[in-house]
Amino acid sequence: MPETEIVAIDELGAELRENAHRIVAGLRGKAGRPELIEKYGFDTKFAMHMVRLGVQGVELLETGRITLPVPEPWLGRLRDLRQGKKSRDEALEAAESLEHRLDELVRGASPLPDEPETGWVDAWLVQAYLRAWKMP
């Protein structure tokens, strides 16, 4: 964000901005979580998040909403995956199935409109800021 757009910033915010180059990286690291890989043969936390994002993406494109926490039966499946009760192959199969469904939804099966109502969104956002800042 350009300095001219910053309304308020404290010492921590300035420090964070100055050090962004230390935080952002293109690669995930060496090989996941070694303790999970050693115990289960794959990074179960990463696998759970991979599947969760697919589940939530499908829900968003089908309904326009994301339910939190993730509803059953997916919540139980995700917990089982995170706890190593599901295999790497099961995680990959679920992710592949979800990816295919996402592809269908993106190609037109989604009931969502093609574009958001940007005029309404912009006007609402301005009013929301004004109300939050207690301005007339």
C-alpha positions in Angstrom: 0.0 0.0 0.0 1.4 3.4 -0.9 2.3 5.6 2.1 -0.2 8.2 0.9 -3.0 5.7 1.4 -2.2 4.9 5.0 -4.7 6.6 7.4 -3.1 5.4 10.6 -0.1 3.2 11.4 1.6 2.4 14.7 5.2 1.4 15.4 4.5 -2.3 14.9 2.7 -1.6 11.6 5.6 0.4 10.3 8.1 -2.3 11.4 6.1 -4.9 9.6 6.0 -2.9 6.4 9.8 -2.3 6.6 10.4 -6.0 7.0 7.9 -7.6 4.5 10.8 -8.9 2.5 11.8 -11.1 5.4 8.3 -12.7 5.6 7.1 -13.3 2.1 8.7 -16.2 0.2 7.9 -18.1 -3.0 8.7 -21.6 -1.7 7.1 -23.4 1.2 10.3 -24.6 2.7 12.2 -27.9 2.7 9.7 -30.8 2.8 6.8 -30.0 5.0 6.6 -31.0 8.6 9.3 -33.6 9.2 7.6 -35.0 12.3 4.3 -35.6 10.5 6.1 -37.1 7.4 8.1 -39.4 9.7 5.0 -40.5 11.6 2.4 -40.8 8.7 4.5 -40.8 5.5 3.1 -37.4 4.5 2.3 -33.9 5.9 -1.2 -34.6 7.2 -1.7 -30.9 8.2 -0.9 -29.7 4.7 -3.1 -32.5 3.2 -6.0 -31.5 5.5 -5.8 -27.9 4.4 -5.5 -28.9 0.7 -8.8 -30.8 1.0 -10.4 -28.2 3.2 -9.8 -25.4 0.7 -11.4 -27.6 -2.0 -14.4 -28.3 0.2 -14.8 -24.6 1.0 -14.3 -23.6 -2.7 -17.0 -25.9 -3.8 -19.4 -24.7 -1.2 -18.7 -21.0 -2.1 -19.3 -21.6 -5.8 -22.4 -23.7 -5.2 -24.0 -21.5 -2.5 -22.2 -18.1 -2.4 -21.3 -18.8 1.3 -18.8 -20.6 3.4 -20.0 -22.4 6.5 -17.7 -22.2 9.6 -16.8 -24.5 11.0 -16.8 -26.9 8.1 -20.0 -29.0 8.4 -20.2 -32.7 8.7 -19.4 -35.1 7.1 -16.4 -33.1 5.9 -15.4 -31.9 9.3 -14.9 -35.5 10.5 -13.1 -36.5 7.3 -10.8 -33.5 7.7 -10.0 -34.3 11.3 -9.3 -37.9 10.4 -7.0 -36.8 7.7 -5.1 -34.4 10.0 -4.8 -37.1 12.6 -3.3 -39.6 10.1 -6.4 -41.8 10.0 -6.6 -41.4 6.2 -3.9 -42.2 3.7 -2.1 -39.9 1.4 -3.9 -41.5 -1.5 -7.2 -40.8 0.1 -6.3 -37.2 0.5 -5.2 -36.9 -3.1 -8.4 -38.7 -4.4 -10.5 -36.2 -2.4 -8.5 -33.3 -3.7 -8.8 -34.5 -7.3 -12.5 -35.0 -7.0 -13.0 -31.5 -5.5 -10.8 -30.0 -8.2 -13.0 -31.6 -10.9 -16.1 -30.2 -9.2 -14.5 -26.7 -8.9 -13.6 -26.8 -12.6 -17.2 -27.7 -13.5 -18.5 -24.8 -11.3 -16.0 -22.3 -12.7 -17.0 -23.3 -16.2 -20.6 -22.4 -15.7 -22.3 -24.8 -13.3 -22.2 -22.3 -10.5 -25.4 -20.4 -9.8 -23.4 -17.3 -8.8 -23.5 -14.3 -11.1 -20.5 -13.7 -13.4 -19.7 -10.3 -11.8 -20.3 -8.8 -8.4 -22.5 -5.7 -8.0 -19.4 -3.4 -7.8 -21.4 -0.2 -7.7 -23.3 -1.4 -4.6 -20.2 -2.8 -3.0 -18.2 0.4 -3.5 -21.1 2.6 -2.1 -21.6 0.2 0.9 -17.9 0.2 1.6 -17.7 4.0 1.7 -20.7 4.1 4.0 -19.2 1.4 6.3 -15.9 3.3 6.6 -17.8 6.6 7.4 -19.9 4.8 10.0 -16.9 3.2 11.6 -15.1 6.5 11.7 -18.3 8.1 13.0 -18.4 10.7 10.3 -21.7 12.1 8.9 
